[in-house]
Amino acid sequence: DFELMKDVQNWLRSLRLHKYSPAFDGLVWQQVVQMTDEDMLKAGVNTLGARRKLLKVFENVMKHCDENVS
């Protein structure tokens, strides 16, 4: 849901990862989905499971964008 993603904090809440909101402060979703595992680790997402979940979500968002934006 791209409307939800526009509010990164609420998007993280919907993923049940809102405790990592400070790591994404000041970023828009387009920046967030470009983050790597290393970027998230540096930003404070220390849990491997959370980073894996986010990377999977980022991958799905990017795939959706590639398939639906011409």
C-alpha positions as CSV (number, residue, x, y, z in Angstrom):
1,D,0.0,0.0,0.0
2,F,1.8,3.1,-1.3
3,E,-0.3,5.4,0.7
4,L,0.8,3.7,4.0
5,M,4.4,3.8,2.8
6,K,4.3,7.5,2.5
7,D,4.3,7.7,6.3
8,V,7.4,5.6,7.1
9,Q,6.6,5.5,10.8
10,N,3.1,4.0,10.3
11,W,4.5,1.7,7.6
12,L,7.0,0.3,10.1
13,R,4.2,0.0,12.7
14,S,2.2,-2.1,10.2
15,L,5.2,-4.4,9.8
16,R,5.4,-4.6,13.6
17,L,8.9,-3.1,13.4
18,H,8.1,0.4,14.8
19,K,10.7,0.1,17.5
20,Y,13.2,0.8,14.7
21,S,11.5,4.0,13.7
22,P,14.4,6.2,14.9
23,A,16.7,4.4,12.4
24,F,14.6,5.8,9.6
25,D,13.8,9.3,10.9
26,G,13.9,11.9,8.2
27,L,13.9,9.4,5.3
28,V,11.1,9.0,2.7
29,W,10.1,5.5,1.6
30,Q,12.0,5.7,-1.6
31,Q,15.2,6.1,0.5
32,V,14.3,3.4,3.0
33,V,13.7,0.7,0.3
34,Q,17.2,1.4,-1.1
35,M,18.9,0.6,2.2
36,T,21.2,-2.4,2.4
37,D,21.7,-4.7,5.4
38,E,24.8,-2.7,6.3
39,D,23.0,0.6,6.0
40,M,20.3,-0.6,8.4
41,L,22.9,-2.0,10.8
42,K,24.7,1.4,10.8
43,A,21.3,3.1,11.4
44,G,20.7,1.0,14.5
45,V,18.6,-2.0,13.2
46,N,20.7,-4.5,15.2
47,T,18.5,-7.6,15.0
48,L,19.2,-9.8,12.1
49,G,15.6,-11.0,11.9
50,A,14.3,-7.5,11.6
51,R,16.8,-6.6,8.9
52,R,15.9,-9.8,7.0
53,K,12.2,-9.0,7.2
54,L,12.8,-5.4,6.0
55,L,15.1,-6.5,3.2
56,K,12.4,-8.9,2.0
57,V,9.8,-6.1,2.1
58,F,12.1,-3.7,0.3
59,E,12.7,-6.4,-2.4
60,N,8.9,-6.8,-2.8
61,V,8.3,-3.1,-3.0
62,M,11.1,-2.6,-5.6
63,K,9.7,-5.6,-7.7
64,H,6.2,-4.1,-7.6
65,C,7.6,-0.7,-8.7
66,D,9.5,-2.3,-11.5
67,E,6.5,-4.2,-12.7
68,N,4.0,-1.3,-12.5
69,V,5.9,1.8,-13.4
70,S,6.7,2.4,-17.0
